[in-house]
Amino acid sequence: MSATSLRGRRIAITGAGRGIGLATARALYQRGATIVIGDLDNESAAAAADIVGPGTESFPVDVSDYESFAAFHKEATADAPLDVLINNAGIMPIGRFLDQSADRHRRAVEINVMGCINGMHLALPAMVERGSGHIINIASSAGKTPVPGGLTYCGTKAAVIALTETARVEYADTGVQFTCVMPSFTNTELIAGTAGLKFIPTAQPEDVAQAIVDAVARPTADVFVPKVIGPILRTQPLIGRRLRDAINTQLGAYSTFLDFDPKARAEYQHRIDES
């Protein structure tokens, strides 16, 4: 598609201090949008704003805490209403389910699921009132298929997929758009220490960012990155569990979250445990 200008659009992105969020902020800014960055790490948010460019704002936000998200939303809309909210903040704990603490599972639900719910609950009233706006929730292809070692992560991303689609239907007559983005393995710190998938290329943050930019310019309900993931995931429920499991085993999807390098993942794991 042509490079549609997004000049005049005010877009807030959570978890934008690094990774997909930062790449998305940069890509949207380059198309003329005004960007508001939110991140739990205020220093990372401020540094990201400097990277994105002049006029970019940044504020701390704990998306799992409603009052913190409300304060972020108030700052983000102080000068103008939001045209787009991108609920990107998320964590990915992996490993055998029983080897992980109850607190780790709880925190994943609070950030990945409640973060989206809190953001939508805060941003939707003004969008509905004026009859326009766009909510983009970053889920994962893991929300569409089982990935051993990612039990809670898969569950949270399945929830994000379901709540985004339900919101799309519930608010169909309001003029507000909803998009669910479902990347496969993406080269960020979330996959540190893992081997990725066979036969399916690991996406780059810039690939996901470009898909999000395209969805902002031309709203669509579902976005898969890479695109080949879409047909694969849509077909799997039709082929039965035995064949699905055989295919996913060959792809490496059933081992990559179990057989990983703990040392390579230690820094990320420590950070999310302290979040």
Rosetta blueprint (number, residue, H / E / L):
1 M L
2 S L
3 A L
4 T L
5 S L
6 L L
7 R L
8 G L
9 R L
10 R E
11 I E
12 A E
13 I E
14 T E
15 G L
16 A L
17 G L
18 R L
19 G H
20 I H
21 G H
22 L H
23 A H
24 T H
25 A H
26 R H
27 A H
28 L H
29 Y H
30 Q H
31 R L
32 G L
33 A L
34 T E
35 I E
36 V E
37 I E
38 G E
39 D E
40 L L
41 D L
42 N H
43 E H
44 S H
45 A H
46 A H
47 A H
48 A H
49 A H
50 D H
51 I H
52 V H
53 G L
54 P L
55 G L
56 T L
57 E E
58 S E
59 F E
60 P E
61 V L
62 D L
63 V L
64 S L
65 D L
66 Y H
67 E H
68 S H
69 F H
70 A H
71 A H
72 F H
73 H H
74 K H
75 E H
76 A H
77 T L
78 A L
79 D L
80 A L
81 P L
82 L L
83 D L
84 V E
85 L E
86 I E
87 N E
88 N L
89 A L
90 G L
91 I L
92 M L
93 P L
94 I L
95 G L
96 R L
97 F H
98 L H
99 D H
100 Q L
101 S L
102 A H
103 D H
104 R H
105 H H
106 R H
107 R H
108 A H
109 V H
110 E H
111 I H
112 N H
113 V H
114 M H
115 G H
116 C H
117 I H
118 N H
119 G H
120 M H
121 H H
122 L H
123 A H
124 L H
125 P H
126 A H
127 M H
128 V H
129 E H
130 R H
131 G L
132 S L
133 G E
134 H E
135 I E
136 I E
137 N E
138 I E
139 A L
140 S L
141 S H
142 A H
143 G H
144 K L
145 T L
146 P L
147 V L
148 P L
149 G L
150 G L
151 L H
152 T H
153 Y H
154 C H
155 G H
156 T H
157 K H
158 A H
159 A H
160 V H
161 I H
162 A H
163 L H
164 T H
165 E H
166 T H
167 A H
168 R H
169 V H
170 E H
171 Y L
172 A L
173 D L
174 T L
175 G L
176 V E
177 Q E
178 F E
179 T E
180 C E
181 V E
182 M E
183 P E
184 S L
185 F L
186 T E
187 N L
188 T L
189 E H
190 L H
191 I H
192 A L
193 G L
194 T L
195 A L
196 G L
197 L L
198 K L
199 F L
200 I L
201 P L
202 T L
203 A E
204 Q L
205 P H
206 E H
207 D H
208 V H
209 A H
210 Q H
211 A H
212 I H
213 V H
214 D H
215 A H
216 V H
217 A H
218 R L
219 P L
220 T L
221 A L
222 D E
223 V E
224 F E
225 V E
226 P L
227 K L
228 V L
229 I H
230 G H
231 P H
232 I H
233 L H
234 R H
235 T H
236 Q H
237 P H
238 L H
239 I H
240 G L
241 R H
242 R H
243 L H
244 R H
245 D H
246 A H
247 I H
248 N H
249 T H
250 Q H
251 L H
252 G L
253 A L
254 Y L
255 S L
256 T L
257 F L
258 L L
259 D L
260 F L
261 D L
262 P H
263 K H
264 A H
265 R H
266 A H
267 E H
268 Y H
269 Q H
270 H H
271 R H
272 I H
273 D H
274 E L
275 S L
